């Protein structure tokens, strides 16, 4: 998840369609309450793993606040 969806959202080299694919995939995952719980329990509640849900939510926050807006608009034209 981190090596595909998050990398596509954070990378300056990703085009608009790749970013939208990542957002749509995350949207489908977040519609499944059990999947969200599993991601949180397996990645955020262990000391050995990086906080994946926190990272995803931070990226979605940046998108919603328009911090990635220039990149999305640039590739959409």
Secondary structure, DSSP 4 states (H G I P E B T S, - for coil): -IIIIIHHHH-TT--HHHHHHHHHHHHHHHT-HHHHHHHIIIIIS-SSS--HHHHHHHHHHHHHTTTTHHHHHHHH-
